[in-house]
Every structure is written in structure tokens, then in C-alpha cells.
Amino acid sequence: MDDTSQIQPPSSFAELFRSRAGILKTPIAEVVARYELCEDLACHLVEQAQTIYHSGNASEEGVLLGFYAAISGEASAVTPREAGWIIQRLAELLEWKAPKLPDAPEQT
């Protein structure tokens, strides 16, 4: 995305900030900052997800959907689309099947 930044958000994350024409709608510095927040949150949730799953109270899908509900609300520090990316990343980190998430609203 930007040769001056040492952090390169993956294309799956950058797509959250592109217009339908593929043009980045948000300054790259902000995209990188948002990526760092979302990646950190996904990594932070790994241990909690494993604990909940191994307590026998939920399926893998149930754990991931529960986290999605918790981080995609109005008071969240992340947007619903970012929350969706976080859950997809969390599933990847856990080596679990990513659940089908409720449709996140389009960003304008």
C-alpha cells in the first residue's frame, strides 16, 4: 500500500477502506492505525476464545459469533465491518472455520 510504512495491512483489511472503484477512501496512516488496533484485538481474543470453547459452553461458531456481537455494537471502538474482519482473523488464528456473519453495513 505505501512504501514508507513498515506495516502493510493485508489486502483483506485494506478493502474495508476502498470505494467500489477500488480507490482508497481513507488516508493510509489511518488505515495502518486501524489495522494495528484490529490485529491486536484479534490476537488478544485468542486465549479468551480457547478458554470459552474448552469450558464446554459453546461451539467454535458460537464463540466467534458471541465475540462478534460483543465487538460490533454501537459503543464499540471498531466499526461493524472491522469487527467482521477481526472475527475472520480470529478464526484464522485459532484454525477454526469462520462463521457466516450478519451483513455489516456498507461504509460510505
N, CA, C and O atoms as a GROMACS GRO file, in nm:
protein
  432
    1MET      N    1   0.082  -0.120   0.000
    1MET     CA    2   0.000   0.000   0.000
    1MET      C    3   0.086   0.126   0.000
    1MET      O    4   0.061   0.218  -0.078
    2ASP      N    5   0.186   0.132   0.086
    2ASP     CA    6   0.269   0.251   0.098
    2ASP      C    7   0.411   0.208   0.132
    2ASP      O    8   0.434   0.144   0.235
    3ASP      N    9   0.505   0.243   0.048
    3ASP     CA   10   0.643   0.200   0.068
    3ASP      C   11   0.708   0.264   0.190
    3ASP      O   12   0.809   0.213   0.238
    4THR      N   13   0.654   0.374   0.241
    4THR     CA   14   0.717   0.441   0.355
    4THR      C   15   0.676   0.380   0.488
    4THR      O   16   0.739   0.408   0.590
    5SER      N   17   0.573   0.299   0.491
    5SER     CA   18   0.526   0.236   0.614
    5SER      C   19   0.585   0.096   0.625
    5SER      O   20   0.587   0.020   0.528
    6GLN      N   21   0.632   0.063   0.744
    6GLN     CA   22   0.684  -0.070   0.765
    6GLN      C   23   0.570  -0.170   0.785
    6GLN      O   24   0.588  -0.291   0.765
    7ILE      N   25   0.454  -0.122   0.824
    7ILE     CA   26   0.338  -0.208   0.844
    7ILE      C   27   0.252  -0.201   0.718
    7ILE      O   28   0.210  -0.094   0.676
    8GLN      N   29   0.228  -0.316   0.661
    8GLN     CA   30   0.147  -0.326   0.540
    8GLN      C   31   0.021  -0.406   0.572
    8GLN      O   32   0.027  -0.529   0.579
    9PRO      N   33  -0.093  -0.339   0.590
    9PRO     CA   34  -0.216  -0.415   0.615
    9PRO      C   35  -0.245  -0.511   0.501
    9PRO      O   36  -0.221  -0.477   0.385
   10PRO      N   37  -0.296  -0.629   0.531
   10PRO     CA   38  -0.329  -0.722   0.424
   10PRO      C   39  -0.441  -0.665   0.338
   10PRO      O   40  -0.519  -0.581   0.382
   11SER      N   41  -0.448  -0.711   0.216
   11SER     CA   42  -0.549  -0.659   0.123
   11SER      C   43  -0.690  -0.681   0.176
   11SER      O   44  -0.779  -0.600   0.150
   12SER      N   45  -0.712  -0.790   0.250
   12SER     CA   46  -0.845  -0.816   0.306
   12SER      C   47  -0.888  -0.704   0.401
   12SER      O   48  -1.006  -0.672   0.410
   13PHE      N   49  -0.792  -0.644   0.470
   13PHE     CA   50  -0.825  -0.533   0.560
   13PHE      C   51  -0.836  -0.404   0.481
   13PHE      O   52  -0.928  -0.326   0.504
   14ALA      N   53  -0.745  -0.379   0.391
   14ALA     CA   54  -0.746  -0.255   0.312
   14ALA      C   55  -0.876  -0.241   0.234
   14ALA      O   56  -0.924  -0.129   0.211
   15GLU      N   57  -0.935  -0.354   0.192
   15GLU     CA   58  -1.061  -0.349   0.117
   15GLU      C   59  -1.172  -0.280   0.195
   15GLU      O   60  -1.265  -0.226   0.136
   16LEU      N   61  -1.164  -0.283   0.328
   16LEU     CA   62  -1.266  -0.217   0.410
   16LEU      C   63  -1.267  -0.067   0.387
   16LEU      O   64  -1.366   0.000   0.418
   17PHE      N   65  -1.159  -0.013   0.334
   17PHE     CA   66  -1.142   0.131   0.319
   17PHE      C   67  -1.138   0.175   0.173
   17PHE      O   68  -1.100   0.289   0.144
   18ARG      N   69  -1.175   0.089   0.083
   18ARG     CA   70  -1.174   0.122  -0.060
   18ARG      C   71  -1.316   0.148  -0.109
   18ARG      O   72  -1.414   0.091  -0.059
   19SER      N   73  -1.325   0.234  -0.208
   19SER     CA   74  -1.453   0.258  -0.273
   19SER      C   75  -1.482   0.140  -0.365
   19SER      O   76  -1.397   0.053  -0.384
   20ARG      N   77  -1.600   0.138  -0.421
   20ARG     CA   78  -1.634   0.029  -0.515
   20ARG      C   79  -1.543   0.031  -0.636
   20ARG      O   80  -1.523  -0.072  -0.701
   21ALA      N   81  -1.488   0.148  -0.667
   21ALA     CA   82  -1.395   0.160  -0.779
   21ALA      C   83  -1.253   0.116  -0.742
   21ALA      O   84  -1.164   0.117  -0.827
   22GLY      N   85  -1.232   0.079  -0.614
   22GLY     CA   86  -1.101   0.032  -0.570
   22GLY      C   87  -1.008   0.141  -0.521
   22GLY      O   88  -0.889   0.116  -0.497
   23ILE      N   89  -1.060   0.262  -0.505
   23ILE     CA   90  -0.978   0.375  -0.460
   23ILE      C   91  -0.982   0.382  -0.308
   23ILE      O   92  -1.089   0.375  -0.247
   24LEU      N   93  -0.865   0.396  -0.248
   24LEU     CA   94  -0.856   0.408  -0.103
   24LEU      C   95  -0.924   0.539  -0.060
   24LEU      O   96  -0.887   0.646  -0.106
   25LYS      N   97  -1.024   0.528   0.028
   25LYS     CA   98  -1.104   0.644   0.072
   25LYS      C   99  -1.050   0.708   0.199
   25LYS      O  100  -1.096   0.816   0.238
   26THR      N  101  -0.955   0.645   0.264
   26THR     CA  102  -0.906   0.686   0.394
   26THR      C  103  -0.755   0.702   0.385
   26THR      O  104  -0.688   0.624   0.318
   27PRO      N  105  -0.699   0.803   0.452
   27PRO     CA  106  -0.553   0.819   0.449
   27PRO      C  107  -0.483   0.691   0.497
   27PRO      O  108  -0.528   0.626   0.591
   28ILE      N  109  -0.372   0.658   0.432
   28ILE     CA  110  -0.301   0.534   0.462
   28ILE      C  111  -0.260   0.526   0.608
   28ILE      O  112  -0.262   0.418   0.667
   29ALA      N  113  -0.222   0.637   0.668
   29ALA     CA  114  -0.181   0.635   0.809
   29ALA      C  115  -0.296   0.589   0.897
   29ALA      O  116  -0.276   0.517   0.995
   30GLU      N  117  -0.417   0.632   0.863
   30GLU     CA  118  -0.534   0.591   0.941
   30GLU      C  119  -0.566   0.442   0.919
   30GLU      O  120  -0.602   0.372   1.012
   31VAL      N  121  -0.552   0.396   0.796
   31VAL     CA  122  -0.575   0.254   0.766
   31VAL      C  123  -0.476   0.169   0.846
   31VAL      O  124  -0.515   0.067   0.904
   32VAL      N  125  -0.350   0.210   0.849
   32VAL     CA  126  -0.249   0.135   0.924
   32VAL      C  127  -0.282   0.134   1.073
   32VAL      O  128  -0.270   0.031   1.138
   33ALA      N  129  -0.323   0.249   1.127
   33ALA     CA  130  -0.359   0.256   1.269
   33ALA      C  131  -0.479   0.167   1.300
   33ALA      O  132  -0.480   0.098   1.402
   34ARG      N  133  -0.578   0.168   1.213
   34ARG     CA  134  -0.697   0.084   1.233
   34ARG      C  135  -0.659  -0.064   1.224
   34ARG      O  136  -0.709  -0.147   1.300
   35TYR      N  137  -0.570  -0.097   1.130
   35TYR     CA  138  -0.524  -0.235   1.115
   35TYR      C  139  -0.453  -0.282   1.242
   35TYR      O  140  -0.478  -0.392   1.291
   36GLU      N  141  -0.365  -0.198   1.296
   36GLU     CA  142  -0.293  -0.235   1.418
   36GLU      C  143  -0.391  -0.262   1.532
   36GLU      O  144  -0.375  -0.359   1.606
   37LEU      N  145  -0.492  -0.177   1.546
   37LEU     CA  146  -0.593  -0.197   1.650
   37LEU      C  147  -0.666  -0.329   1.630
   37LEU      O  148  -0.682  -0.407   1.725
   38CYS      N  149  -0.710  -0.354   1.509
   38CYS     CA  150  -0.789  -0.475   1.481
   38CYS      C  151  -0.706  -0.602   1.494
   38CYS      O  152  -0.754  -0.701   1.549
   39GLU      N  153  -0.583  -0.600   1.446
   39GLU     CA  154  -0.495  -0.717   1.458
   39GLU      C  155  -0.465  -0.744   1.605
   39GLU      O  156  -0.467  -0.859   1.649
   40ASP      N  157  -0.436  -0.638   1.681
   40ASP     CA  158  -0.410  -0.656   1.824
   40ASP      C  159  -0.530  -0.716   1.896
   40ASP      O  160  -0.514  -0.804   1.980
   41LEU      N  161  -0.649  -0.668   1.862
   41LEU     CA  162  -0.770  -0.720   1.926
   41LEU      C  163  -0.791  -0.868   1.891
   41LEU      O  164  -0.824  -0.948   1.979
   42ALA      N  165  -0.771  -0.904   1.765
   42ALA     CA  166  -0.786  -1.044   1.725
   42ALA      C  167  -0.689  -1.132   1.802
   42ALA      O  168  -0.726  -1.238   1.852
   43CYS      N  169  -0.564  -1.088   1.813
   43CYS     CA  170  -0.464  -1.167   1.886
   43CYS      C  171  -0.498  -1.176   2.034
   43CYS      O  172  -0.478  -1.280   2.097
   44HIS      N  173  -0.548  -1.068   2.088
   44HIS     CA  174  -0.585  -1.065   2.230
   44HIS      C  175  -0.700  -1.162   2.261
   44HIS      O  176  -0.706  -1.218   2.370
   45LEU      N  177  -0.789  -1.180   2.166
   45LEU     CA  178  -0.906  -1.265   2.189
   45LEU      C  179  -0.880  -1.414   2.176
   45LEU      O  180  -0.964  -1.495   2.214
   46VAL      N  181  -0.764  -1.452   2.124
   46VAL     CA  182  -0.734  -1.594   2.103
   46VAL      C  183  -0.746  -1.674   2.232
   46VAL      O  184  -0.818  -1.773   2.237
   47GLU      N  185  -0.677  -1.632   2.336
   47GLU     CA  186  -0.678  -1.708   2.461
   47GLU      C  187  -0.818  -1.711   2.523
   47GLU      O  188  -0.860  -1.814   2.576
   48GLN      N  189  -0.889  -1.599   2.516
   48GLN     CA  190  -1.024  -1.596   2.571
   48GLN      C  191  -1.116  -1.691   2.494
   48GLN      O  192  -1.198  -1.760   2.554
   49ALA      N  193  -1.102  -1.693   2.363
   49ALA     CA  194  -1.186  -1.783   2.282
   49ALA      C  195  -1.158  -1.929   2.316
   49ALA      O  196  -1.251  -2.009   2.328
   50GLN      N  197  -1.031  -1.964   2.331
   50GLN     CA  198  -0.996  -2.102   2.366
   50GLN      C  199  -1.050  -2.139   2.503
   50GLN      O  200  -1.098  -2.251   2.522
   51THR      N  201  -1.044  -2.048   2.598
   51THR     CA  202  -1.095  -2.074   2.733
   51THR      C  203  -1.245  -2.099   2.729
   51THR      O  204  -1.293  -2.194   2.791
   52ILE      N  205  -1.317  -2.015   2.659
   52ILE     CA  206  -1.462  -2.031   2.650
   52ILE      C  207  -1.497  -2.163   2.580
   52ILE      O  208  -1.584  -2.237   2.626
   53TYR      N  209  -1.428  -2.191   2.471
   53TYR     CA  210  -1.456  -2.314   2.396
   53TYR      C  211  -1.427  -2.438   2.480
   53TYR      O  212  -1.508  -2.531   2.483
   54HIS      N  213  -1.315  -2.440   2.548
   54HIS     CA  214  -1.276  -2.559   2.625
   54HIS      C  215  -1.353  -2.574   2.756
   54HIS      O  216  -1.345  -2.677   2.822
   55SER      N  217  -1.427  -2.470   2.794
   55SER     CA  218  -1.513  -2.485   2.912
   55SER      C  219  -1.638  -2.565   2.878
   55SER      O  220  -1.715  -2.603   2.966
   56GLY      N  221  -1.658  -2.590   2.748
   56GLY     CA  222  -1.769  -2.674   2.705
   56GLY      C  223  -1.902  -2.603   2.692
   56GLY      O  224  -2.006  -2.667   2.675
   57ASN      N  225  -1.899  -2.471   2.702
   57ASN     CA  226  -2.025  -2.397   2.699
   57ASN      C  227  -2.066  -2.349   2.560
   57ASN      O  228  -2.177  -2.300   2.542
   58ALA      N  229  -1.978  -2.364   2.463
   58ALA     CA  230  -2.012  -2.313   2.331
   58ALA      C  231  -1.934  -2.387   2.224
   58ALA      O  232  -1.828  -2.445   2.250
   59SER      N  233  -1.988  -2.384   2.102
   59SER     CA  234  -1.918  -2.438   1.986
   59SER      C  235  -1.819  -2.333   1.936
   59SER      O  236  -1.821  -2.219   1.981
   60GLU      N  237  -1.733  -2.372   1.845
   60GLU     CA  238  -1.640  -2.276   1.785
   60GLU      C  239  -1.719  -2.160   1.723
   60GLU      O  240  -1.688  -2.043   1.745
   61GLU      N  241  -1.823  -2.196   1.646
   61GLU     CA  242  -1.905  -2.094   1.582
   61GLU      C  243  -1.973  -2.006   1.687
   61GLU      O  244  -1.980  -1.884   1.671
   62GLY      N  245  -2.022  -2.066   1.793
   62GLY     CA  246  -2.088  -1.989   1.899
   62GLY      C  247  -1.994  -1.891   1.967
   62GLY      O  248  -2.033  -1.778   1.999
   63VAL      N  249  -1.871  -1.934   1.989
   63VAL     CA  250  -1.771  -1.846   2.050
   63VAL      C  251  -1.745  -1.726   1.958
   63VAL      O  252  -1.747  -1.612   2.003
   64LEU      N  253  -1.722  -1.753   1.830
   64LEU     CA  254  -1.691  -1.646   1.736
   64LEU      C  255  -1.808  -1.550   1.718
   64LEU      O  256  -1.790  -1.429   1.713
   65LEU      N  257  -1.929  -1.605   1.708
   65LEU     CA  258  -2.047  -1.518   1.693
   65LEU      C  259  -2.071  -1.435   1.818
   65LEU      O  260  -2.116  -1.321   1.810
   66GLY      N  261  -2.042  -1.493   1.934
   66GLY     CA  262  -2.055  -1.418   2.058
   66GLY      C  263  -1.959  -1.300   2.063
   66GLY      O  264  -1.996  -1.190   2.104
   67PHE      N  265  -1.835  -1.325   2.022
   67PHE     CA  266  -1.738  -1.215   2.018
   67PHE      C  267  -1.781  -1.110   1.916
   67PHE      O  268  -1.768  -0.990   1.941
   68TYR      N  269  -1.832  -1.154   1.802
   68TYR     CA  270  -1.878  -1.058   1.701
   68TYR      C  271  -1.987  -0.968   1.757
   68TYR      O  272  -1.984  -0.846   1.739
   69ALA      N  273  -2.082  -1.028   1.826
   69ALA     CA  274  -2.190  -0.948   1.886
   69ALA      C  275  -2.134  -0.848   1.986
   69ALA      O  276  -2.182  -0.735   1.996
   70ALA      N  277  -2.034  -0.890   2.060
   70ALA     CA  278  -1.977  -0.804   2.163
   70ALA      C  279  -1.897  -0.687   2.105
   70ALA      O  280  -1.898  -0.578   2.161
   71ILE      N  281  -1.828  -0.709   1.993
   71ILE     CA  282  -1.741  -0.603   1.942
   71ILE      C  283  -1.801  -0.522   1.828
   71ILE      O  284  -1.738  -0.428   1.779
   72SER      N  285  -1.920  -0.556   1.784
   72SER     CA  286  -1.979  -0.484   1.670
   72SER      C  287  -2.090  -0.388   1.710
   72SER      O  288  -2.156  -0.331   1.623
   73GLY      N  289  -2.111  -0.370   1.839
   73GLY     CA  290  -2.217  -0.280   1.884
   73GLY      C  291  -2.185  -0.134   1.864
   73GLY      O  292  -2.074  -0.097   1.826
   74GLU      N  293  -2.284  -0.050   1.891
   74GLU     CA  294  -2.269   0.095   1.871
   74GLU      C  295  -2.156   0.156   1.954
   74GLU      O  296  -2.090   0.249   1.907
   75ALA      N  297  -2.133   0.107   2.073
   75ALA     CA  298  -2.032   0.166   2.161
   75ALA      C  299  -1.892   0.109   2.135
   75ALA      O  300  -1.798   0.140   2.209
   76SER      N  301  -1.878   0.027   2.035
   76SER     CA  302  -1.751  -0.038   2.007
   76SER      C  303  -1.647   0.059   1.952
   76SER      O  304  -1.681   0.160   1.890
   77ALA      N  305  -1.521   0.027   1.975
   77ALA     CA  306  -1.411   0.107   1.920
   77ALA      C  307  -1.385   0.073   1.774
   77ALA      O  308  -1.307   0.141   1.707
   78VAL      N  309  -1.450  -0.032   1.724
   78VAL     CA  310  -1.433  -0.072   1.584
   78VAL      C  311  -1.567  -0.067   1.513
   78VAL      O  312  -1.673  -0.077   1.575
   79THR      N  313  -1.561  -0.050   1.381
   79THR     CA  314  -1.683  -0.049   1.301
   79THR      C  315  -1.734  -0.192   1.284
   79THR      O  316  -1.658  -0.287   1.305
   80PRO      N  317  -1.859  -0.210   1.246
   80PRO     CA  318  -1.908  -0.346   1.222
   80PRO      C  319  -1.827  -0.420   1.114
   80PRO      O  320  -1.807  -0.541   1.126
   81ARG      N  321  -1.782  -0.349   1.012
   81ARG     CA  322  -1.701  -0.414   0.908
   81ARG      C  323  -1.565  -0.455   0.962
   81ARG      O  324  -1.514  -0.562   0.928
   82GLU      N  325  -1.506  -0.372   1.046
   82GLU     CA  326  -1.380  -0.408   1.110
   82GLU      C  327  -1.402  -0.526   1.204
   82GLU      O  328  -1.318  -0.616   1.212
   83ALA      N  329  -1.514  -0.527   1.276
   83ALA     CA  330  -1.547  -0.638   1.365
   83ALA      C  331  -1.555  -0.769   1.286
   83ALA      O  332  -1.507  -0.873   1.332
   84GLY      N  333  -1.614  -0.763   1.168
   84GLY     CA  334  -1.620  -0.882   1.083
   84GLY      C  335  -1.480  -0.930   1.045
   84GLY      O  336  -1.453  -1.050   1.046
   85TRP      N  337  -1.393  -0.836   1.011
   85TRP     CA  338  -1.255  -0.873   0.977
   85TRP      C  339  -1.186  -0.935   1.098
   85TRP      O  340  -1.114  -1.034   1.085
   86ILE      N  341  -1.206  -0.877   1.215
   86ILE     CA  342  -1.144  -0.928   1.338
   86ILE      C  343  -1.187  -1.072   1.362
   86ILE      O  344  -1.104  -1.156   1.397
   87ILE      N  345  -1.314  -1.102   1.344
   87ILE     CA  346  -1.363  -1.238   1.367
   87ILE      C  347  -1.306  -1.334   1.263
   87ILE      O  348  -1.270  -1.447   1.297
   88GLN      N  349  -1.296  -1.290   1.140
   88GLN     CA  350  -1.234  -1.374   1.037
   88GLN      C  351  -1.088  -1.402   1.073
   88GLN      O  352  -1.040  -1.514   1.058
   89ARG      N  353  -1.019  -1.299   1.120
   89ARG     CA  354  -0.878  -1.315   1.158
   89ARG      C  355  -0.865  -1.404   1.282
   89ARG      O  356  -0.776  -1.488   1.289
   90LEU      N  357  -0.955  -1.387   1.378
   90LEU     CA  358  -0.954  -1.470   1.498
   90LEU      C  359  -0.973  -1.617   1.461
   90LEU      O  360  -0.904  -1.704   1.514
   91ALA      N  361  -1.068  -1.644   1.372
   91ALA     CA  362  -1.090  -1.781   1.327
   91ALA      C  363  -0.963  -1.837   1.262
   91ALA      O  364  -0.928  -1.953   1.283
   92GLU      N  365  -0.896  -1.755   1.183
   92GLU     CA  366  -0.772  -1.797   1.120
   92GLU      C  367  -0.665  -1.830   1.224
   92GLU      O  368  -0.598  -1.933   1.214
   93LEU      N  369  -0.650  -1.744   1.323
   93LEU     CA  370  -0.550  -1.766   1.428
   93LEU      C  371  -0.578  -1.893   1.508
   93LEU      O  372  -0.486  -1.963   1.549
   94LEU      N  373  -0.706  -1.921   1.530
   94LEU     CA  374  -0.747  -2.039   1.606
   94LEU      C  375  -0.751  -2.165   1.521
   94LEU      O  376  -0.763  -2.276   1.573
   95GLU      N  377  -0.742  -2.147   1.389
   95GLU     CA  378  -0.758  -2.257   1.294
   95GLU      C  379  -0.897  -2.318   1.304
   95GLU      O  380  -0.914  -2.440   1.300
   96TRP      N  381  -0.996  -2.230   1.318
   96TRP     CA  382  -1.136  -2.269   1.321
   96TRP      C  383  -1.201  -2.222   1.191
   96TRP      O  384  -1.150  -2.134   1.122
   97LYS      N  385  -1.313  -2.283   1.159
   97LYS     CA  386  -1.391  -2.240   1.043
   97LYS      C  387  -1.456  -2.105   1.077
   97LYS      O  388  -1.520  -2.090   1.181
   98ALA      N  389  -1.440  -2.010   0.988
   98ALA     CA  390  -1.501  -1.878   1.010
   98ALA      C  391  -1.652  -1.888   0.992
   98ALA      O  392  -1.699  -1.951   0.897
   99PRO      N  393  -1.729  -1.829   1.083
   99PRO     CA  394  -1.875  -1.837   1.072
   99PRO      C  395  -1.928  -1.738   0.970
   99PRO      O  396  -1.861  -1.642   0.933
  100LYS      N  397  -2.050  -1.764   0.925
  100LYS     CA  398  -2.119  -1.665   0.843
  100LYS      C  399  -2.169  -1.558   0.938
  100LYS      O  400  -2.243  -1.586   1.032
  101LEU      N  401  -2.126  -1.435   0.913
  101LEU     CA  402  -2.163  -1.323   1.000
  101LEU      C  403  -2.282  -1.248   0.943
  101LEU      O  404  -2.304  -1.250   0.822
  102PRO      N  405  -2.357  -1.183   1.029
  102PRO     CA  406  -2.464  -1.095   0.978
  102PRO      C  407  -2.401  -0.991   0.887
  102PRO      O  408  -2.287  -0.950   0.909
  103ASP      N  409  -2.474  -0.948   0.787
  103ASP     CA  410  -2.421  -0.848   0.695
  103ASP      C  411  -2.388  -0.719   0.768
  103ASP      O  412  -2.472  -0.663   0.839
  104ALA      N  413  -2.266  -0.673   0.751
  104ALA     CA  414  -2.226  -0.545   0.808
  104ALA      C  415  -2.269  -0.435   0.712
  104ALA      O  416  -2.266  -0.455   0.591
  105PRO      N  417  -2.308  -0.320   0.765
  105PRO     CA  418  -2.350  -0.211   0.677
  105PRO      C  419  -2.233  -0.162   0.592
  105PRO      O  420  -2.117  -0.169   0.634
  106GLU      N  421  -2.264  -0.114   0.475
  106GLU     CA  422  -2.162  -0.058   0.385
  106GLU      C  423  -2.112   0.073   0.442
  106GLU      O  424  -2.187   0.150   0.502
  107GLN      N  425  -1.982   0.097   0.424
  107GLN     CA  426  -1.926   0.226   0.463
  107GLN      C  427  -1.939   0.319   0.344
  107GLN      O  428  -1.926   0.278   0.229
  108THR      N  429  -1.964   0.444   0.373
  108THR     CA  430  -1.977   0.540   0.263
  108THR      C  431  -1.857   0.628   0.252
  108THR      O  432  -1.851   0.714   0.165
   0.00000   0.00000   0.00000
